[in-house]
C-alpha cells in the first residue's frame, strides 16, 4: 500500500504532484474539492484498516498478487489456519460463492492449491515425520491418501478429522490433559471414564441388597475379579463376579457404562468444523 503522507505538497503545482485542497472561498477555482474528498476518504479508510492490523504502508502499489489491504483484512477478520464452526449442511466448496473454508474430515489437500494455509499450519520439515509419528495432522506426504507416510517433498498435506469429536485445547504440559505431553495438533484421543468405585448398591423394590464394590479402571492391567454377593431376606444367592476391565467398559446390558446408552458423553449440539484457507 502506498503511504499517502509522503506525497509532496506542492500547492499550486501541476496535478497529480500536489495535495488535494479546498477552494479558498465560494466561487474561486483554486481548489480541488472533489479530489481532496476522494483522496482523504480512501486514504483515511485504508490507513484505519492498516492501523487496526498493526501494519505500516510498504510504499508499493496494490496489485492483484500483492496487496497490503488484503493482508490487513485477513489479520482483522480471520486468516488461513483459523478454525470455525460451520453450520451449513453441505460442503462449503459447493456453494455458488464458496467461502474460503475446508471441512475438517481427515482428508489430504493438494499443497499447491492452498499455499497460505500450508504456510500457516505446517510444522516444518524438521518435525514432519515427528508429528506423523505422534498421530498429529498437517504433515506432508507424497500420496493423496497418506498411504506412503510422511515426505517433506510431498504434494499433499493432512487435515485433521473433527467429525464426531469435541475439540480439546493442546496441553503440552500435561497439567489438565494427562496425555497432553504426547499429543500434537490434530491428534485423536479416545473416550474414557476415570477410575472410580461403587461401595454399595441397593434395590429396595424387590427387597434385595447387594453388598461389595465394583471397580472400573482405565488400565492395561486388569485387577483380579471382585465377587459381588447378593442377599435376599438374609439368604445368600450365588456370587456374581465382575472384573476390572480395560477401556471401553461394557456393562451387563451390552452397553458402555450407563443403563441405556452406548457411550459416556455430555449434552452437546452438532455442527461441522472447518478450517479457513
Backbone bond lengths (Angstrom), bond angles and torsions (degrees), N, CA, C in turn:
res aa  C-N    CA-C-N  psi(-1)  N-CA   C-N-CA  omega(-1)  CA-C   N-CA-C  phi
1 X - - - 1.466 - - 1.518 109.40 -
2 X 1.319 115.66 139.97 1.458 120.61 179.67 1.526 109.89 -75.04
3 X 1.330 115.88 139.40 1.458 121.31 174.93 1.524 107.41 -88.23
4 X 1.331 115.29 100.07 1.458 120.15 -174.82 1.531 112.81 -64.61
5 X 1.305 116.94 -19.63 1.464 118.92 -177.14 1.527 112.74 -69.68
6 X 1.337 117.02 -15.93 1.465 119.11 -178.26 1.526 112.21 -92.79
7 X 1.343 116.67 -2.89 1.465 118.50 177.25 1.526 108.46 -65.64
8 X 1.335 117.97 127.28 1.474 119.88 -174.94 1.528 112.33 -62.98
9 X 1.312 115.42 141.02 1.460 121.88 177.69 1.524 108.21 -97.51
10 X 1.315 114.50 93.26 1.479 119.34 179.74 1.512 107.55 -113.62
11 X 1.344 115.92 75.40 1.456 120.97 -177.36 1.528 110.37 -51.56
12 X 1.310 115.39 127.67 1.451 119.55 179.37 1.508 113.27 91.01
13 X 1.343 117.05 -12.03 1.452 119.90 -179.97 1.510 111.28 -74.15
14 X 1.296 116.36 175.82 1.453 120.31 -178.76 1.517 112.56 -75.19
15 X 1.322 115.40 137.03 1.464 121.42 177.58 1.537 108.64 -67.66
16 X 1.317 122.48 139.18 1.468 125.41 14.06 1.528 114.11 -98.58
17 X 1.337 118.13 5.13 1.462 118.59 -179.35 1.528 111.26 -78.76
18 X 1.283 114.93 56.94 1.454 120.23 178.68 1.513 108.75 -154.35
19 X 1.294 115.99 159.46 1.448 120.93 176.58 1.509 109.27 -90.13
20 X 1.326 116.31 134.07 1.449 118.84 177.96 1.524 110.38 -59.45
21 X 1.317 117.61 138.49 1.469 120.45 -179.17 1.522 110.16 -143.22
22 X 1.315 115.20 153.15 1.445 120.78 178.48 1.526 110.66 -76.94
23 X 1.330 115.98 159.40 1.461 119.94 176.29 1.530 109.38 -67.27
24 X 1.298 115.83 152.31 1.461 120.33 -177.08 1.528 112.28 -74.68
25 X 1.328 117.24 -27.74 1.461 121.13 177.70 1.518 108.70 -161.76
26 X 1.340 117.00 160.58 1.468 119.82 -178.31 1.525 112.55 -55.55
27 X 1.327 116.27 132.90 1.452 121.48 177.53 1.500 114.55 88.57
28 X 1.336 117.16 -15.58 1.467 120.24 -179.19 1.528 109.03 -84.08
29 X 1.305 116.39 132.45 1.457 121.08 -175.72 1.529 111.91 -98.03
30 X 1.336 115.43 47.95 1.461 118.63 -178.88 1.539 112.32 -109.13
31 X 1.300 117.36 13.49 1.463 119.82 -178.81 1.521 112.55 -125.97
32 X 1.264 114.50 176.33 1.471 121.89 176.22 1.527 107.67 -128.45
33 X 1.323 118.30 65.75 1.467 120.75 -172.33 1.523 114.14 -60.28
34 X 1.322 118.95 -43.92 1.456 119.73 -178.88 1.524 110.21 -67.42
35 X 1.315 116.47 -43.39 1.458 120.55 -179.23 1.528 109.98 -64.24
36 X 1.322 117.36 -41.99 1.460 120.53 179.82 1.530 110.34 -60.95
37 X 1.332 115.83 -47.45 1.457 119.65 -179.02 1.518 110.72 -62.48
38 X 1.324 116.51 -41.94 1.455 122.15 -179.44 1.522 111.19 -63.50
39 X 1.329 116.57 -48.97 1.459 121.23 -178.72 1.524 111.01 -65.30
40 X 1.340 116.29 -46.02 1.463 119.98 -178.56 1.527 110.80 -60.98
41 X 1.329 116.83 -41.03 1.461 120.74 -177.31 1.523 110.37 -65.75
42 X 1.324 117.46 -47.54 1.462 121.25 -179.83 1.520 110.31 -66.01
43 X 1.303 116.57 -46.80 1.459 119.76 -177.73 1.533 110.96 -64.94
44 X 1.318 115.81 -42.90 1.461 119.26 -178.69 1.519 111.94 -62.33
45 X 1.331 117.03 -45.82 1.458 120.25 179.99 1.519 112.43 -65.00
46 X 1.331 116.02 -43.40 1.462 119.88 179.82 1.526 111.23 -65.43
47 X 1.323 116.23 -41.32 1.455 119.22 -178.10 1.533 110.89 -67.44
48 X 1.328 116.93 -37.67 1.462 120.03 177.08 1.527 110.79 -62.46
49 X 1.337 116.44 -41.31 1.456 121.12 178.38 1.526 110.64 -64.55
50 X 1.343 116.72 -42.94 1.462 120.98 179.03 1.519 110.98 -63.76
51 X 1.310 117.36 -42.40 1.463 121.19 179.87 1.524 110.80 -62.74
52 X 1.338 116.23 -42.42 1.463 121.06 -178.28 1.527 110.83 -63.63
53 X 1.342 116.24 -32.69 1.462 121.48 -179.72 1.522 112.24 -90.02
54 X 1.339 117.23 3.39 1.476 122.98 -179.12 1.519 111.70 59.01
55 X 1.326 116.19 41.61 1.456 122.02 176.47 1.522 109.77 -115.97
56 X 1.322 115.93 156.82 1.466 121.78 174.56 1.521 108.26 -121.08
57 X 1.321 118.27 147.68 1.463 120.61 -179.20 1.521 111.94 -56.79
58 X 1.312 115.66 134.63 1.463 120.63 -178.83 1.515 112.21 -82.42
59 X 1.330 116.65 -16.33 1.456 120.47 -177.08 1.516 113.25 90.13
60 X 1.329 117.53 -0.25 1.462 122.07 -178.15 1.526 110.35 -100.52
61 X 1.324 115.84 151.37 1.457 120.63 176.55 1.521 110.74 -66.93
62 X 1.325 115.66 150.29 1.456 121.47 173.67 1.527 108.66 -74.21
63 X 1.343 115.98 132.43 1.459 120.49 177.56 1.521 109.18 -133.28
64 X 1.325 115.86 171.04 1.460 120.28 -179.86 1.527 111.71 -65.59
65 X 1.325 117.31 -26.25 1.465 120.69 -177.64 1.527 113.60 -103.06
66 X 1.327 117.01 -9.80 1.460 120.44 -179.31 1.523 109.31 -147.18
67 X 1.330 115.60 105.81 1.454 120.11 -175.72 1.518 110.84 -136.75
68 X 1.319 116.42 113.98 1.460 119.70 175.71 1.530 110.86 -68.00
69 X 1.301 115.96 -30.51 1.466 119.27 178.80 1.536 109.97 -62.39
70 X 1.339 116.75 -44.02 1.460 121.01 177.85 1.526 110.48 -65.97
71 X 1.320 116.65 -39.76 1.461 120.88 178.25 1.528 110.49 -60.55
72 X 1.316 116.22 -41.42 1.458 120.68 179.05 1.527 110.93 -64.66
73 X 1.328 116.92 -41.20 1.458 120.40 178.93 1.521 111.31 -61.90
74 X 1.319 116.96 -40.37 1.459 120.91 179.43 1.525 110.76 -63.32
75 X 1.330 115.52 -41.82 1.462 119.71 179.94 1.526 111.19 -65.35
76 X 1.318 116.34 -34.81 1.461 120.24 -175.73 1.525 112.97 -83.69
77 X 1.323 117.18 -35.67 1.460 119.71 -167.87 1.522 114.31 -122.33
78 X 1.310 118.38 18.46 1.459 120.89 176.36 1.507 112.16 109.56
79 X 1.325 116.23 123.11 1.455 120.69 -177.98 1.511 112.56 -124.49
80 X 1.325 117.49 -177.62 1.468 122.26 -179.14 1.523 111.92 -54.50
81 X 1.330 116.01 137.34 1.453 121.55 179.02 1.513 113.89 96.17
82 X 1.323 117.58 -10.59 1.465 121.07 179.54 1.524 109.73 -75.99
83 X 1.331 116.94 133.51 1.451 121.52 176.87 1.514 110.68 -92.25
84 X 1.321 116.76 141.48 1.463 121.03 -179.07 1.531 109.97 -136.61
85 X 1.336 115.63 153.24 1.455 120.82 170.17 1.524 106.92 -88.14
86 X 1.305 116.17 120.11 1.464 121.74 -176.57 1.520 108.75 -107.16
87 X 1.330 116.51 123.22 1.454 121.10 -174.27 1.524 113.72 -99.37
88 X 1.315 117.71 6.27 1.455 119.91 175.69 1.515 110.87 -75.16
89 X 1.321 116.40 147.33 1.464 120.81 -178.43 1.520 112.52 -83.08
90 X 1.337 117.24 -14.75 1.457 120.48 -177.81 1.524 109.65 -118.57
91 X 1.312 115.05 166.00 1.457 120.81 178.90 1.529 108.68 -61.36
92 X 1.339 118.24 127.26 1.469 119.93 -178.18 1.522 113.50 -59.95
93 X 1.322 117.51 -23.98 1.462 119.84 -179.34 1.522 112.55 -68.99
94 X 1.342 117.23 -16.72 1.462 120.64 -178.62 1.530 112.60 -91.77
95 X 1.340 117.32 -1.19 1.455 120.11 179.50 1.527 111.30 -73.29
96 X 1.346 118.40 153.69 1.474 121.14 179.29 1.527 112.09 -56.85
97 X 1.327 117.15 -39.85 1.463 122.09 175.29 1.527 107.46 -123.09
98 X 1.333 117.01 80.08 1.464 120.58 -171.97 1.528 113.13 -66.61
99 X 1.332 117.38 136.06 1.462 120.67 172.96 1.523 109.32 -72.94
100 X 1.297 117.03 165.50 1.466 120.76 -179.14 1.534 109.28 -82.80
101 X 1.330 115.76 67.89 1.453 121.90 -176.82 1.521 111.11 -131.57
102 X 1.331 115.51 141.31 1.456 122.20 172.47 1.525 107.89 -119.31
103 X 1.328 117.48 129.53 1.451 120.23 175.44 1.523 109.26 -65.83
104 X 1.330 117.10 141.37 1.462 121.65 -179.82 1.519 108.95 -89.14
105 X 1.327 116.10 92.06 1.463 121.74 -175.31 1.523 112.31 -125.59
106 X 1.333 116.84 20.83 1.456 120.03 177.28 1.510 114.52 76.22
107 X 1.322 117.46 15.56 1.455 120.92 -176.89 1.535 111.91 -81.90
108 X 1.321 115.18 170.15 1.463 121.57 175.09 1.527 107.74 -109.86
109 X 1.309 116.47 125.65 1.462 120.68 -178.41 1.525 110.28 -100.33
110 X 1.327 115.24 155.22 1.461 120.79 176.28 1.526 108.49 -79.27
111 X 1.300 116.69 118.59 1.467 122.48 -172.97 1.517 112.27 -57.08
112 X 1.330 117.30 -40.44 1.462 120.35 -176.20 1.524 112.96 -64.89
113 X 1.340 117.23 -20.92 1.463 120.50 -178.97 1.527 112.33 -85.52
114 X 1.327 117.11 -18.25 1.468 121.07 -176.04 1.526 110.72 -134.50
115 X 1.326 117.66 56.72 1.473 120.45 -174.74 1.525 114.08 -61.10
116 X 1.327 117.85 -36.89 1.464 119.66 -177.56 1.529 111.41 -71.58
117 X 1.328 117.04 -35.98 1.458 120.20 176.81 1.526 110.06 -65.51
118 X 1.321 116.65 -44.87 1.462 120.97 179.43 1.525 110.44 -60.22
119 X 1.320 115.93 -43.33 1.461 120.06 179.32 1.535 111.28 -61.15
120 X 1.328 116.43 -34.77 1.455 120.65 -176.06 1.530 113.53 -77.74
121 X 1.339 118.39 -34.17 1.468 120.03 -171.33 1.526 115.77 -115.70
122 X 1.319 118.19 -16.09 1.464 119.75 -177.98 1.534 110.12 -65.38
123 X 1.347 118.37 128.98 1.464 120.90 -175.89 1.519 114.89 -74.79
124 X 1.329 117.42 -8.57 1.459 120.76 -179.69 1.515 111.88 105.28
125 X 1.328 116.34 154.19 1.469 121.12 -176.43 1.523 112.13 -59.32
126 X 1.330 117.31 -34.68 1.461 120.91 -177.16 1.520 111.87 -62.57
127 X 1.335 116.79 -31.18 1.454 121.16 -175.61 1.527 113.44 -108.04
128 X 1.309 118.40 5.83 1.459 120.84 -175.94 1.532 111.75 -58.21
129 X 1.319 116.81 -52.98 1.468 120.39 -179.99 1.522 111.50 -70.01
130 X 1.316 116.92 -33.12 1.463 121.84 -179.59 1.529 110.66 -63.09
131 X 1.323 116.19 -46.97 1.461 120.71 179.56 1.531 110.29 -64.76
132 X 1.302 116.57 -41.27 1.466 120.95 177.73 1.531 110.55 -59.34
133 X 1.333 116.85 -45.66 1.448 121.62 -177.66 1.520 113.43 -64.85
134 X 1.320 118.20 -24.18 1.458 121.92 -179.64 1.527 112.26 -98.09
135 X 1.332 116.07 8.61 1.464 120.16 175.28 1.504 115.18 81.35
136 X 1.332 117.23 18.14 1.455 120.53 -178.40 1.515 112.88 -83.17
137 X 1.324 115.19 -175.73 1.470 121.62 178.03 1.524 109.32 -114.77
138 X 1.313 115.99 -178.48 1.463 124.22 175.32 1.533 112.83 68.82
139 X 1.335 117.20 32.26 1.460 120.18 174.41 1.522 109.67 -105.93
140 X 1.321 115.32 151.86 1.460 121.79 -176.79 1.527 110.84 -90.66
141 X 1.329 114.70 149.08 1.458 121.49 -179.82 1.524 109.94 -150.23
142 X 1.324 115.64 159.28 1.464 120.41 179.05 1.525 111.96 -88.50
143 X 1.325 117.02 -9.34 1.465 121.06 -176.79 1.529 110.51 -106.50
144 X 1.331 118.17 137.63 1.468 120.82 177.70 1.521 113.14 -67.23
145 X 1.347 117.20 -9.48 1.461 121.54 176.45 1.525 112.00 -113.61
146 X 1.320 117.29 -3.03 1.456 121.18 -178.32 1.510 113.98 78.20
147 X 1.340 117.77 8.05 1.461 121.72 -174.43 1.528 112.76 -64.60
148 X 1.310 118.20 -26.77 1.468 121.08 -177.17 1.519 112.89 -89.58
149 X 1.338 116.73 0.78 1.458 119.11 178.03 1.525 112.53 82.74
150 X 1.335 116.64 -170.75 1.464 120.99 -175.26 1.529 113.14 -71.31
151 X 1.315 115.39 146.21 1.460 122.14 178.69 1.525 107.45 -157.96
152 X 1.326 117.39 113.75 1.468 120.60 -176.29 1.521 112.16 -65.32
153 X 1.327 116.81 -18.52 1.465 120.94 178.58 1.528 111.64 -98.57
154 X 1.326 116.31 6.51 1.461 120.48 -177.83 1.513 112.64 -66.77
155 X 1.311 115.30 161.68 1.464 122.02 -177.13 1.527 112.35 -97.24
156 X 1.343 117.69 0.74 1.461 120.94 -174.81 1.529 110.61 -129.91
157 X 1.333 115.31 158.13 1.462 120.85 178.80 1.523 109.76 -137.53
158 X 1.317 115.39 141.84 1.457 122.65 -177.39 1.532 111.99 -78.69
159 X 1.348 115.98 134.30 1.461 123.25 173.96 1.528 107.46 -106.30
160 X 1.318 119.92 139.91 1.473 120.10 -179.01 1.521 112.29 -66.17
161 X 1.324 115.04 157.46 1.465 121.77 179.04 1.527 108.09 -107.17
162 X 1.328 117.54 112.71 1.461 121.74 -179.03 1.523 112.55 -108.83
163 X 1.308 118.04 9.58 1.458 120.83 -179.34 1.535 110.46 -66.30
164 X 1.324 116.30 117.84 1.452 121.09 178.93 1.512 115.11 82.52
165 X 1.338 117.02 1.16 1.459 120.53 -176.79 1.523 112.02 -109.36
166 X 1.323 115.07 152.75 1.453 122.41 172.94 1.526 107.19 -100.38
167 X 1.331 119.85 124.95 1.468 121.09 -179.62 1.535 111.26 -62.67
168 X 1.303 116.35 144.93 1.464 122.19 176.29 1.524 108.73 -132.95
169 X 1.324 115.45 130.66 1.454 120.04 -178.24 1.520 111.58 -60.69
170 X 1.339 116.20 138.34 1.458 120.91 178.97 1.525 109.58 -65.04
171 X 1.335 116.48 125.71 1.462 123.00 -179.09 1.525 107.83 -121.70
172 X 1.325 115.74 77.42 1.464 120.64 -175.74 1.526 112.15 -62.36
173 X 1.336 117.72 -22.78 1.462 121.12 179.77 1.529 111.64 -79.23
174 X 1.330 117.53 -19.82 1.448 121.40 -178.70 1.517 114.04 74.11
175 X 1.317 117.82 17.15 1.465 120.76 -179.16 1.524 112.48 -69.48
176 X 1.337 116.93 -36.97 1.461 121.50 -179.34 1.528 110.74 -109.29
177 X 1.322 116.22 -47.06 1.463 121.64 177.62 1.525 107.85 -92.47
178 X 1.342 119.14 108.72 1.468 120.46 -177.04 1.525 113.54 -56.07
179 X 1.339 116.70 -28.91 1.455 119.25 -179.66 1.516 113.24 -98.28
180 X 1.330 116.91 8.33 1.453 120.72 -173.33 1.513 115.08 -61.64
181 X 1.329 116.97 -31.94 1.459 120.09 -178.11 1.520 112.36 -65.51
182 X 1.319 117.29 -19.68 1.468 121.34 -178.29 1.524 112.50 -109.25
183 X 1.330 116.68 19.47 1.456 119.96 -177.79 1.526 111.56 -114.24
184 X 1.313 115.04 158.11 1.460 123.28 174.77 1.522 108.09 -125.31
185 X 1.314 117.05 166.98 1.459 120.47 176.61 1.518 109.71 -59.78
186 X 1.324 115.98 127.69 1.458 120.46 178.55 1.511 114.54 93.95
187 X 1.342 119.30 -0.13 1.460 119.29 178.32 1.526 110.41 -74.86
188 X 1.319 115.50 150.26 1.463 122.03 179.76 1.527 109.10 -101.15
189 X 1.321 115.89 130.61 1.460 122.24 177.48 1.522 108.03 -114.20
190 X 1.324 116.15 122.83 1.457 120.37 -178.29 1.516 112.44 -67.24
191 X 1.322 116.36 160.35 1.444 121.55 177.93 1.521 111.85 -70.34
192 X 1.305 118.07 161.32 1.454 121.50 179.68 1.515 110.83 -165.17
193 X 1.321 115.26 172.77 1.457 121.57 175.55 1.519 107.57 -131.55
194 X 1.317 116.90 130.00 1.455 120.91 -178.37 1.524 110.83 -63.00
195 X 1.335 117.45 143.02 1.457 122.00 179.87 1.521 110.54 -58.13
196 X 1.325 115.17 135.95 1.454 119.96 177.67 1.520 108.47 -159.99
197 X 1.331 118.17 173.69 1.453 120.36 -179.42 1.510 111.16 -139.08
198 X 1.343 114.48 152.85 1.457 122.39 178.66 1.527 107.83 -113.65
199 X 1.322 117.63 121.50 1.451 121.28 -173.58 1.532 113.66 -87.74
200 X 1.332 118.60 -30.50 1.456 119.48 -176.01 1.515 109.96 -153.76
201 X 1.319 115.57 136.18 1.455 120.36 173.75 1.518 108.23 -124.58
202 X 1.309 117.54 140.71 1.456 120.27 -177.84 1.513 110.20 -138.90
203 X 1.330 115.96 134.54 1.453 122.09 176.78 1.532 107.21 -116.93
204 X 1.329 117.22 99.37 1.460 120.40 -174.31 1.516 111.99 -81.86
205 X 1.331 118.22 -13.68 1.456 119.59 -176.86 1.519 112.02 -72.36
206 X 1.347 116.07 -33.10 1.476 117.47 178.38 1.528 110.94 -113.97
207 X 1.333 116.53 18.45 1.450 123.28 175.26 1.520 111.99 58.72
208 X 1.327 115.28 35.21 1.458 120.88 177.84 1.518 109.10 -110.64
209 X 1.309 117.13 131.61 1.456 122.53 175.94 1.519 107.50 -116.30
210 X 1.293 116.32 129.11 1.464 121.00 -179.14 1.531 107.85 -110.11
211 X 1.307 116.03 122.87 1.453 121.51 -177.03 1.522 110.45 -106.88
212 X 1.323 114.81 157.80 1.455 120.86 178.40 1.508 110.03 119.52
213 X 1.323 118.25 -162.06 1.461 121.29 175.50 1.519 109.69 -147.53
214 X 1.295 113.84 157.89 1.460 121.53 -172.99 1.525 107.76 -129.78
215 X 1.320 117.44 111.47 1.462 121.57 -178.86 1.523 110.91 -92.32
216 X 1.311 115.47 140.24 1.467 121.06 173.87 1.521 106.97 -121.09
217 X 1.305 117.72 116.25 1.454 121.45 -176.15 1.524 110.53 -116.54
218 X 1.297 115.07 143.65 1.467 120.34 170.49 1.524 105.71 -104.29
219 X 1.305 117.18 79.73 1.467 122.07 -172.85 1.515 109.23 -145.08
220 X 1.298 115.33 156.31 1.466 120.05 179.41 1.528 111.98 -87.82
221 X 1.337 118.52 -5.88 1.462 122.20 179.86 1.519 109.84 -119.81
222 X 1.334 119.31 92.88 1.465 121.53 -177.67 1.525 112.15 -60.43
223 X 1.337 116.25 142.95 1.453 121.55 176.56 1.526 109.55 -80.61
224 X 1.347 118.40 166.03 1.472 120.86 178.49 1.521 110.81 -60.26
225 X 1.333 117.95 154.89 1.468 120.86 178.42 1.523 111.86 -57.13
226 X 1.337 116.41 145.61 1.464 122.31 -179.56 1.518 108.20 -114.72
227 X 1.346 118.99 115.66 1.466 120.61 -178.74 1.516 111.36 -69.00
228 X 1.318 116.31 141.69 1.456 122.46 176.98 1.531 106.85 -123.24
229 X 1.320 117.13 110.67 1.467 121.87 -172.37 1.511 110.17 -100.93
230 X 1.328 117.10 134.13 1.455 122.71 -179.45 1.525 110.43 -109.40
231 X 1.343 116.11 137.31 1.460 121.40 177.96 1.528 108.74 -121.11
232 X 1.320 116.76 131.11 1.460 122.16 174.40 1.527 107.53 -124.18
233 X 1.334 117.54 115.98 1.459 122.73 -176.67 1.525 111.28 54.43
234 X 1.318 115.26 34.82 1.456 119.65 175.67 1.505 114.44 80.30
235 X 1.332 117.95 1.74 1.461 120.29 -179.82 1.528 108.64 -102.78
236 X 1.322 118.12 117.04 1.471 119.84 -178.20 1.525 112.00 -69.05
237 X 1.310 115.64 144.30 1.462 121.71 173.62 1.517 107.28 -113.14
238 X 1.324 118.27 164.88 1.474 120.07 -177.36 1.529 111.80 -52.91
239 X 1.315 114.95 139.58 1.466 120.37 -178.55 1.524 110.43 -67.44
240 X 1.310 114.63 143.32 1.457 120.77 175.79 1.519 107.06 -106.01
241 X 1.312 117.42 129.69 1.461 121.28 -172.06 1.519 111.44 -102.91
242 X 1.346 115.07 130.94 1.450 121.85 174.21 1.519 107.90 -120.23
243 X 1.302 117.75 140.41 1.463 121.04 177.24 1.516 109.60 -111.05
244 X 1.339 115.56 146.98 1.456 119.16 170.57 1.518 106.87 -63.95
245 X 1.321 117.45 136.08 1.460 119.92 -171.56 1.508 111.52 -125.86
246 X 1.316 114.84 168.64 1.460 120.30 176.60 1.515 109.02 -89.19
247 X 1.308 116.16 165.80 1.460 122.01 -179.64 1.535 109.94 -76.01
248 X 1.347 121.37 135.50 1.465 125.96 3.07 1.527 112.04 -84.89
249 X 1.311 116.25 152.35 1.453 122.22 -179.73 1.522 108.97 -89.26
250 X 1.312 117.65 130.67 1.462 122.31 179.15 1.526 109.19 -116.08
251 X 1.308 116.42 132.52 1.464 118.90 -178.53 1.525 111.23 -91.45
252 X 1.333 116.96 -175.78 1.463 120.79 -175.61 1.515 113.36 -68.04
253 X 1.343 116.88 -14.37 1.461 120.18 -178.70 1.524 111.55 -90.01
254 X 1.337 116.86 5.08 1.456 120.16 179.75 1.508 113.16 79.94
255 X 1.324 116.45 12.60 1.456 120.82 -179.95 1.518 109.67 -114.11
256 X 1.329 117.38 158.35 1.450 119.45 169.40 1.517 107.61 -63.17
257 X 1.328 116.81 160.92 1.459 121.66 -172.26 1.521 111.62 -42.72
258 X 1.303 116.57 125.93 1.446 123.32 -172.70 1.520 107.13 135.70
259 X 1.289 119.02 156.68 1.457 120.11 -174.01 1.510 113.85 -89.88
260 X 1.328 118.50 -21.71 1.455 117.74 -173.58 1.519 114.03 -143.23
261 X 1.325 118.67 11.01 1.460 120.10 179.20 1.515 109.69 -133.94
262 X 1.323 116.09 163.26 1.450 119.92 -172.83 1.523 113.51 -104.66
263 X 1.317 118.28 16.87 1.457 121.32 174.51 1.522 109.76 -159.30
264 X 1.328 115.53 159.79 1.453 121.29 174.36 1.527 107.22 -96.12
265 X 1.310 118.57 123.91 1.457 120.28 -174.65 1.517 110.62 -155.88
266 X 1.314 115.54 161.64 1.449 121.73 172.80 1.517 109.68 -97.67
267 X 1.317 116.38 168.43 1.468 119.54 175.80 1.518 108.99 -60.28
268 X 1.317 117.44 141.49 1.461 119.80 -174.64 1.517 110.71 -152.99
269 X 1.315 115.56 169.94 1.457 122.76 175.36 1.523 107.79 -135.79
270 X 1.322 117.28 142.23 1.454 120.54 -175.60 1.519 112.02 -88.79
271 X 1.317 114.52 146.94 1.453 122.25 172.66 1.526 106.26 -155.47
272 X 1.298 117.25 179.73 1.452 121.37 173.74 1.532 108.41 -109.09
273 X 1.332 115.59 141.63 1.450 119.85 176.99 1.527 109.30 -103.01
274 X 1.308 114.71 138.47 1.462 119.91 -178.98 1.528 109.80 -136.66
275 X 1.315 115.70 163.37 1.454 121.86 177.28 1.512 108.69 -122.80
276 X 1.323 116.19 137.20 1.455 120.28 -177.33 1.541 110.04 -83.29
277 X 1.322 114.72 139.83 1.471 119.12 178.55 1.518 111.48 -119.60
